[in-house]
Amino acid sequence: MQVYAELEAALFEGRLFPGQRLKIRDLAAAMGVSETPVREAIMQLVRTGALRMETARAITVAGLTLAQYLELRTIRFELEGLAVEEAARRATREEIDALAAAHEQLMAAEAAHDAAAANKANWAFHGGLYRAARMPQLMEIINTIWHRNGPMHALHYPDAPPTYPGRHRHLDILDALRAADPAAARAALRADLVEGGANLVRLLAEREAKGSAPAPGKKR
């Protein structure tokens, strides 16, 4: 389970990028374990669609076409929207403070142009937000979606940085949690997904228009 959790965290935090090739032997050495638990974890992630296995030696991180990204975003509106509504009802002051701290870490990482730290902080915010709903079955489904969505965040910096026409929507989410306002929390989450991912949508559209591989390849 620890190997699976480490690989899952790498997907959530955008440390594995679309098209990246993974080698079981290298992963086992890096984690200090045998190849067997790594192989088992990889097969679990192949089943969720996070990884692709064309042959026993050709394992890559799955990407998303523009159409797939938008379809998943539509699903996320509903599932993550439900989670944030419940979080608005149930989140404790300590949980909200932790989310605010994660957002501050995100802002600091973006200011320092530290992509790895920014993506990690972004997942700390979103993951903590959805866990605050106290709906473990829903969280399992959201995690599976983030297996596919997380690696796309590796493209945010520097290719498609998240931008907002006004206030950062994380701040609106935090305000809604503090006010225990489920409707406002859902609306702010939806706006965050649309506005924060707008540059990524444009990047995917441009790549597909140029005939690039539908799933993004190399991380720059």
N, C-alpha and C positions, 0 to 999 in steps of 0.2 A: 504493500500500500504506500510506503514512503516513496518508492520510485515513481509510482503513478502520480502521487501528490506533487512531486517535484516537476515532473513533465507538465502536469496540468497547470501549475503556477507559471511555468515558462510560457505556456500558451496564453493564459489570462493576461500576463504582463507584457505581451508583445516581444518576448525574448527569442521566440522562434518565429521566423518570418516566412511568408508564402513562397513555396518553391525550394525552401532549404532542405538539403539532403541530410538525413540522420543515419548514423552508423551505430549499430548496437554495441559493437566492441568499444567504440570511443565513448559512448554514453556510460557504459558499465565502468570503464576506467575512471571517468570523471567523477562518478558517484561512489566509487569504491565498493562496487557490488559485483556479483557474478552476472553473466549475460542472461541468465534465465529470468530473473524478475524484470529486467529491462524489456526482454522480448514479450513477456506477458503484459506489461504495461502498454507497450506499443500496440499490441493486438487489441487491447481494450479501446485505445484511441483511434485505431483504424475503424472499429465498429461504430464509433460516434461520428465519423467523418472528418475528424481533426487531422488525421494522417492518411496518406495513401501508400499502399504497398503494391507495386507493380510486379516485383519479384521479391524473393527473400532478402536481396541485397539492395533493392531500390525502394527506400522509404523516404517520402518527402512530406513536408508540411503542406496541407491543402490550402489553396487560396479560394477566393470568391470572384465570380464574374460580377459585373455591375448588377445584372438582374438578380443574381443570388443574394448579393449584399442588400439590395432594396427589399427583397422578399423577407429576409431575416429581420431587417429593420422593422417591417410591418408587424412581424410576430413579436418583436421586442417591445413595440409600443404597448401591446396587450399584456404580455407576461411581466415585463419589468414595470409597466404601469401599475399592474395589480400589486406587485411587491412594494412599490414606493407608496401606494395608498395605505397599505397595511403598516408600513414603516411609520407613516405619519400618525397612525393611531397608537403604535406600540413602542416606538423608539424612546429610550431613556435619555436623560440629559447627558450621561457619560457617553453614550453611543453617538449622539449628535456632536458632542465636543470632539470625539475621535474622527468623525467625518470632516468636521471643520479643519482639524489638524492635517488630515490627508489632503484636503484641497489646498491648504497653505503650502504643503510640500510640493504639490503639483505646480503651483505658481512659481515657486522658487526654482524648481527643476527646469521649467520652460524658460525662465529668465536666464538661467545658466546654460541654456541650450544642451541640457543633459537629457537626451531622448529616453535612455533606459530608466532613469529615475522618474521621468514624467509619466511614462507608461505604467510603471509600478505604482505610483501614487494614484493614477487614475483608476486602476483596478482596486486599490485599497478603498477608494471612495465608493465606487459602484458596488463592489463586493460587500463592503460593510453596510451599505445602504440596503441591499436586498436581504442580507442576513437579519437586519433589524426587523424585517417583516415577521420573523419567527414562523416561517412556512417552509420546513425542510424539503418537502416534496417539490414545491415550486422552485426552490433553490437548486435542486438537482437538475431540473429542466433548464433553468437559466444557465447553469454551468455548462451543460451540453451545447447550448447556443454559443457561449463564449469560447468553447473549444474552437469554433469556426471563426468567430468574430475577433478574438484576441489577437491573432497573428496579423490581422489587417492593420492594427494599431502600429505595427512596426513601420508602416508607410507614412505615418503622420509626420515624422520628423526626418529629414527636412522637406519631404516631397509634398505633404498635404497637411500642414499644421492646422489644428482646430482653431477656428476664429468665431467670434460672436459679434453681431451688429451692435450690441449694447452690453449690458451687464453679463458676466459669466453666469450661465444657467445653474451651475452648482450652488451659487449663492442663493438663487431663487428656491432651489430644492431645500437648502438649509433653513431658509425663512419659513417655508411651508411646514417643515418638520417641527420647528419651534412653535408654530401656531397650531399644530395638530390639524392641519387642513389637507385632507386626502386629495380633494379635487385639484387644489393648487399644486400639490406635489406631483400628481400625474401630468398636469399640463407643463410643468417646468421640466420634467424628465423627457417628455416628448420633444420639447423645444431643444433640449440639450442634444438629443440624438440627431435631430435634423440639422441644427446649426453647427454643432461640433463636427459632424461628419460631412458637411457640404463640400469641403475641399477634397475629401477622399472620393466622394461621388464624382466630382469633376475629373480627378486624376484617372479613375477607372474608365470614365467615358472617353477621355483623350487617348488612353492606351489602346482601348478597343477600336477606336476610330482609326488609329494608326496601324492596326493589325497586329498589335503586340499580343503576347499570350494572354488569354482571358484572366488567368490567375497570375498575379504579380510575381515576379521572379526574384531578382537579386536585391538585397538590402544594400543601400549605398552608405 
